[in-house]
Amino acid sequence: MKVVTGFTGKERLEREIEELQRQKKKVKLDGQIKKLELKEQRVELEMERQIMESEKQIEDLERQIKELPLCTHALGPI
């Protein structure tokens, strides 16, 4: 017994093609979203690395300042 769907074979195939094209677009968009998320994560990690590097440089400079001898005779009183 044949089920009547109201669509001819051609119409059914056209609808299936349209659905597959929608799915293809969704997969493509999902892939682009994933790439952007990974890129954002890399940028955040790079920023964190730079912050840590800057903090280390600040600590090094503060240590160097503390190690400098106090020289008041050339500059006068500080």
N, C-alpha and C positions, 0 to 999 in steps of 0.2 A: 504494500500500500504506500502510495506516495503522499508525503506531507506537503500541503500547499502553504507556502510562506508569503505569497503575494509578490515575490520577486522572481524574475527570470534568472537563468543561470548567469547571464552577462551582468545583470544588476547586482547579483550576489557577489560575483567576482570583483566588480567595481567597488562595492562596499568593503570587501575584505582588503583590497588594495589601499583604500583610503585609511582604514584602520591600521594597517601595517605602516603606512607613511606617518601617521600620527605617533605610533610607537617608536618609529625610527627617529623622529624629531625629539621625542621625549628622551630617548637614550642619548642622543647627541647633546641635548641640553644638560642631562645628568652628568655626562662626561665633562662638559665645560665647567659645570658647577664644581665638580670634584677637583679639576685642575686649578680653578680659582681658589678653592679652599686650601689646597696644598701650597699655592703661591703665597697666600696670606700667612700661612703657618711659617713658611720659610722667612718671610719678611719679619714676622714677629720674633722668630729665633735670632735673626741677624741683629735686630734692634736690641734684644736682650743681651746678646754677646757684646755689642758696642757699649751698652750701659755698664756691663761688668768690667769691660776694659777701661772705660773712663773712670770708674770708681777705683780701680787698681792704680791708675795713673795719679789720681788725686791723693790716694794713700801714700804713694811713693813720694810725691811732691811734699806732702805734709811731713813725712819722715825726714826728707832732705832739709827742709826748713828747720826742723828741730835740731838737726845735726850741725847746722851752720854756727860758727863761733860768733858770739856777740861782739861786734866791733864798733865801739862808740867813739873812738878817738878820731877816726877819719870823717865821720859824719856828724859828730857832735852828739849830744844826748838824744835819745829816741823817745 
